[in-house]
Amino acid sequence: MLRPISAFALTATVILCSCQSTTNEPATSPDSSASQRPALPMFKRNPGKRDHPKKDPIAEYRVRTSDSLNEMYFSVRLYETTETMKYLAKVEFEGITGEDTIKLPDMGTPPHPILQKGPEKYSCIVGLTDNNKTFRELKKVYVTEKGHELKITTLKHYIVTEDYRLVGQ
């Protein structure tokens, strides 16, 4: 028969031994890509207002149209607004003009809107770079084949997670 002190010592030893890990491997989470992500700086919300928005476009995409008589372009220009996370998109195609507001998610870093060539001849993808320097598409500006209408379509919506990453919706 064991004495009470010995039984306690035996129980404590068994519990301590079972709690220790014998491997030197780091713990992995179910989302293995999350463990490979670089550490981000401390989140700091961007200011709501911009004191001095630039008058010139901060990004521009331009393609000359097939009009042989006139020098016409399909163009998309992004302008800063007084609101930090909003930009004004001015679009034009052979005299047809339009505008749209592009709202970027606040990822805690200064916003970086980008314009890229779209899949059609006269199209442009409006997007941004996220905290991993990955391009994320937001809207598509394009000219329809029938009727030459200028269209702006939302491609994706994003939310910012608690670790300041974008998740598509």
C-alpha positions as CSV (number, residue, x, y, z in Angstrom):
1,M,0.0,0.0,0.0
2,L,1.2,3.4,-0.9
3,R,1.5,6.2,1.5
4,P,-0.6,9.4,0.7
5,I,2.5,11.5,0.0
6,S,3.9,8.9,-2.4
7,A,0.5,8.5,-4.2
8,F,0.4,12.3,-4.7
9,A,4.0,12.4,-6.0
10,L,3.2,9.5,-8.4
11,T,0.0,11.2,-9.7
12,A,1.8,14.6,-10.2
13,T,4.7,12.9,-12.0
14,V,2.3,11.1,-14.4
15,I,0.4,14.4,-15.1
16,L,3.5,16.4,-15.7
17,C,5.0,13.7,-18.0
18,S,1.8,13.5,-20.1
19,C,1.7,17.3,-20.5
20,Q,5.2,17.6,-21.9
21,S,5.7,17.4,-25.7
22,T,8.5,15.1,-26.8
23,T,8.8,16.5,-30.3
24,N,10.6,19.7,-31.3
25,E,8.1,20.5,-34.1
26,P,6.2,23.8,-33.9
27,A,2.5,23.6,-33.4
28,T,0.6,23.9,-36.7
29,S,-2.8,25.4,-37.1
30,P,-5.5,24.1,-39.4
31,D,-4.7,27.0,-41.8
32,S,-1.1,26.2,-42.7
33,S,-0.9,29.2,-45.0
34,A,-1.5,31.4,-41.9
35,S,1.6,30.0,-40.2
36,Q,3.6,31.0,-43.3
37,R,2.3,34.6,-43.4
38,P,4.8,37.4,-42.5
39,A,4.2,39.3,-39.3
40,L,2.4,42.5,-39.9
41,P,3.0,45.8,-38.1
42,M,0.6,46.8,-35.4
43,F,-2.7,47.8,-36.9
44,K,-3.3,51.5,-37.0
45,R,-6.5,52.7,-38.6
46,N,-6.1,55.2,-41.4
47,P,-7.4,58.7,-40.8
48,G,-10.9,59.3,-42.0
49,K,-10.1,62.5,-43.9
50,R,-7.4,63.5,-46.3
51,D,-6.3,67.1,-45.8
52,H,-4.8,67.8,-49.2
53,P,-6.0,65.4,-51.9
54,K,-3.9,65.5,-55.1
55,K,-5.5,67.2,-58.1
56,D,-3.7,64.9,-60.6
57,P,-4.7,61.3,-61.0
58,I,-2.8,58.9,-58.8
59,A,-3.3,56.0,-61.3
60,E,-4.2,56.0,-65.0
61,Y,-4.9,53.3,-67.6
62,R,-5.2,54.4,-71.2
63,V,-5.6,52.6,-74.6
64,R,-6.0,54.2,-77.9
65,T,-9.3,53.2,-79.7
66,S,-9.5,51.9,-83.2
67,D,-11.0,55.2,-84.5
68,S,-8.7,56.1,-87.3
69,L,-10.0,59.6,-87.9
70,N,-9.7,60.9,-84.3
71,E,-7.2,60.4,-81.6
72,M,-9.6,58.8,-79.1
73,Y,-8.9,56.7,-76.0
74,F,-10.5,54.3,-73.5
75,S,-9.2,55.7,-70.2
76,V,-9.7,55.1,-66.5
77,R,-8.2,57.6,-64.0
78,L,-8.3,57.4,-60.2
79,Y,-8.3,60.6,-58.1
80,E,-7.9,61.1,-54.4
81,T,-10.9,62.4,-52.5
82,T,-11.2,64.1,-49.1
83,E,-12.0,60.7,-47.6
84,T,-8.9,58.6,-47.2
85,M,-10.4,55.2,-48.2
86,K,-12.4,56.6,-51.2
87,Y,-11.2,57.4,-54.7
88,L,-13.0,58.9,-57.7
89,A,-12.8,56.9,-60.9
90,K,-13.3,59.0,-64.1
91,V,-13.8,56.9,-67.2
92,E,-14.0,57.8,-70.8
93,F,-14.5,56.0,-74.2
94,E,-14.7,58.0,-77.4
95,G,-16.5,60.9,-75.9
96,I,-18.7,58.9,-73.4
97,T,-17.8,59.7,-69.8
98,G,-18.7,58.4,-66.4
99,E,-17.7,58.4,-62.8
100,D,-17.8,56.0,-59.9
101,T,-16.6,56.0,-56.3
102,I,-14.1,53.3,-55.4
103,K,-14.1,52.4,-51.7
104,L,-11.1,50.5,-50.4
105,P,-11.1,48.4,-47.2
106,D,-9.0,49.8,-44.3
107,M,-6.2,47.3,-43.7
108,G,-4.3,49.5,-41.4
109,T,-1.7,50.5,-44.0
110,P,-1.9,53.4,-46.5
111,P,-4.2,52.4,-49.4
112,H,-2.6,51.4,-52.7
113,P,-5.2,51.3,-55.6
114,I,-4.0,49.8,-58.9
115,L,-5.3,49.7,-62.4
116,Q,-4.6,46.7,-64.6
117,K,-5.5,45.7,-68.1
118,G,-8.7,43.7,-68.2
119,P,-9.6,40.6,-70.3
120,E,-11.4,42.6,-73.1
121,K,-9.7,45.0,-75.5
122,Y,-11.3,48.0,-73.8
123,S,-11.4,47.0,-70.2
124,C,-9.6,47.8,-67.0
125,I,-9.6,46.1,-63.5
126,V,-9.6,48.4,-60.5
127,G,-8.0,46.8,-57.5
128,L,-5.6,47.2,-54.6
129,T,-2.6,45.5,-53.1
130,D,-3.3,43.8,-49.7
131,N,-0.9,43.5,-46.8
132,N,0.8,40.5,-48.5
133,K,1.5,42.6,-51.7
134,T,-1.1,40.6,-53.6
135,F,-3.4,42.2,-56.2
136,R,-7.1,42.1,-55.2
137,E,-9.7,43.1,-57.8
138,L,-12.6,45.3,-56.9
139,K,-14.3,46.6,-60.1
140,K,-14.2,46.1,-63.8
141,V,-14.5,49.1,-66.2
142,Y,-15.3,48.0,-69.8
143,V,-17.0,48.8,-73.1
144,T,-19.8,46.5,-74.3
145,E,-19.5,45.1,-77.7
146,K,-23.1,45.9,-78.6
147,G,-23.9,49.6,-78.5
148,H,-20.5,50.7,-77.2
149,E,-21.8,51.3,-73.7
150,L,-19.5,52.1,-70.9
151,K,-20.0,49.9,-67.9
152,I,-18.6,49.6,-64.4
153,T,-19.2,46.3,-62.6
154,T,-18.3,45.3,-59.0
155,L,-16.3,42.1,-59.1
156,K,-15.6,41.4,-55.4
157,H,-16.3,42.7,-51.9
158,Y,-13.8,42.2,-49.1
159,I,-13.9,42.3,-45.3
160,V,-10.8,42.8,-43.1
161,T,-10.3,40.0,-40.6
162,E,-9.0,40.4,-37.1
163,D,-5.4,39.7,-38.3
164,Y,-5.9,42.5,-40.9
165,R,-6.1,40.2,-43.9
166,L,-8.7,40.5,-46.7
167,V,-11.3,37.9,-47.2
168,G,-13.5,37.9,-50.3
169,Q,-17.2,37.7,-50.1
